[in-house]
Amino acid sequence: MSTEFRAPPSTTALHIPDIPDDLSLPQFFLDYSHPARPLRPSGVPWLIEDGTGRAIGFDELRLRTASLANALSIKWNIIENDVVCVFSPNHVDYIVCIHATHRLGAIVTPANPGYTADELVHQLETTKAALVLVYADFLPTALAAAKLVGLSEDRIVVIEPSAASPFNGKHETLSSLVSLGSSKPQNFVERKLRPGEAKTKVAFYSFSSGTTGKPKAVVIPHYAFTANILQTAAHHGLNDPSVKKKQLNPGDVSVAGTLSCFDNIPAEIGAVLPFFHIYGLVVVLHYMLFAGLSLVVIPKFNFTEFLESIVKYKITHLCLVPPQIVLLCKHPAVKNYDLSHVKWCISGAAPLSGAILKSVRKVLPNAAIGQGYGMTETVTTVAFMSARQKMGVVGSAGQIIPGNIARVVRPDGTLCKEGEQGELLITGPSMALGYLNNEQATKETFVDGWVRTGDEVVIRNFELFVVDRLKEIIKVKGFQVAPAELEGHLLTHPAVADACVVGIADDYSGEVPLAFIVLRADILKRVAANPREGEKLKAALKKHVADNKIAYKRLTGGVHFIDAIPKNPSGKILRRVLETRRSNCQQSSVLPNCRA
């Protein structure tokens, strides 16, 4: 049996499209018509501004990009290898900021607008950013961070002023720069890359969503970015005549939203598919536009308003993360909206249980539903639900996309065969170059052309099953317990809004599972009013697991109610944030920010 895993033969019959190795991202995206790119019908907009309904086409995007690039050159002499930080939620000009920076040969570092000043300082210092483009609402944080790193205030550009923001008129705005750039002769010469140079020419310093230590800057070249777009296009058969009923078609409508504040849902599950995260940056922003879809851009929204936008704009394609999928299954407002026009729904960034996958089928009855898998270090997509599937295989994160090669490795370094469990290693044309100024971390993750994902997986019948993070596996009497499995099961209980399972030390078993539970708002009120109700519910949740799981997977470590499960912007649980609370669980039933 093979010890290396590739895409199924059915998806590689037309081989991977040629990947240009002499084009920057904007040159590939705005100047070049690749044969794998579907033809966008006339009148189909590229972007739609959610709040106003304003449609933005190719000509406007291309002109704004050229004008902003010219202004950045005139005003600050931004040149090759300078770094520009984009500190903003999703916005229709986000892609303009990216491509304008790249026109000058400079590097983009997207930053989470939810950062504190100290967190932003880390990113600005690591990348040595020369300019910050900031959404007005986050200007105070940008100014505080800029002061700490010695970046002058005149190098802070406001993307969009607003009446509610603290913008004081002292800074250049994106609109004023576009006007300046369009009124002046071109001040720069855009460089043509040499053959092969795109493989090393840096496009992004994207920060990884690690759960320990400070985030690391992943060095992403232009070639890797365009490669992943073309690999995914081949996987979906965008221009493949053998795929009769395509999942993505020019003229379809997708959506991008960020900084969500869901009704009665903890804010920690917000920031769904933001452009600063690799999933939103590659798959949602660039790949969907490449495929010919229109993209509805939502800077800020709550869940019910998100549902309204899906209906208003007849959004057909949803790229979600598990917290949103759970809301679709459980939020009472969903029944008020007709979502029958949705024809494609993909969940990524964290494992989704089979039970929840089946539940969302009832909410989106006409949609192809499945999962994808990727990471910043692989410049997103490693695996995707097959273009020929209406429903992804339960528990599968999809099939390896064309061009990628996977290995599954045992702890002793030997290679697993099909169906055996081990750590996933990936290689292919879209791998990042390493971590910026972090040689040790680079050596640990990027090994002889392979990326060590740190994920425990099984590959069977071309399907990738992510068991869990290696360092998050709970060992009970020598048996491995995957937290994601128990979390998915707990989410099927009607009282549970969110869940996180961790292991706590036990003298007899080594470790035992402990569940942190976020209750639905109505249930929480009942429990707060009557502590006995809380104890009954804890017993019911333990029984919910015990009735359906083998003995060593039972919640022997207990159940604790908590206000919110800490998560990163892509929806991955930050288990390490719960480490101190976990140790407290062994001493007290009452936790900080918990309801016992």
Secondary structure, 3 states (H helix, E strand, C coil): CCCCECCCHHHCCCCCCCCCCCCCHHHHHHHCCCCCCCCCCCCCCCEEECCCCCEECHHHHHHHHHHHHHHHHHHHCCCCCCEEEEECCCCCCHHHHHHHHHHCCCEEEEECCCCCHHHHHHHHHHHCCCEEEECHHHHHHHHHHHHHHCCCHHHEEECCCCCCCCCCCCCCEHHHHHHHHHHCCCCCCCCCCCCCHHHCCEEEEEECCCCCCCCCEEEEEHHHHHHHHHHHHHHHCCCCCCCCCCCCCCCCEEEEECCECCCCCCHHHCCCCCCCCHHHHHHHHHHHHHCCCEEEEECCECHHHHHHHHHHCCCCEEEECHHHHHHHHHCHHHHHCCCCCCCEEEECCCCCCHHHHHHHHHHCCCCEEEEEEEEHHHCEEEEECCCCCCECCCCCCCEECCCCEEEEECCCCCECCCCCEEEEEEECCCCCCEECCCHHHHHHHEECCEEEEEEEEEEECCEEEEEEEHHHCEEECCEEECHHHHHHHHCCCCCEEEEEEEEEEECCCEEEEEEEEEECHHHHHHHHHCHHHHHHHHHHHHHHHHCCCCHHHCCCCCEEEECCCCECCCCCECHHHHHHHHHHHCCCCCCCCEEC
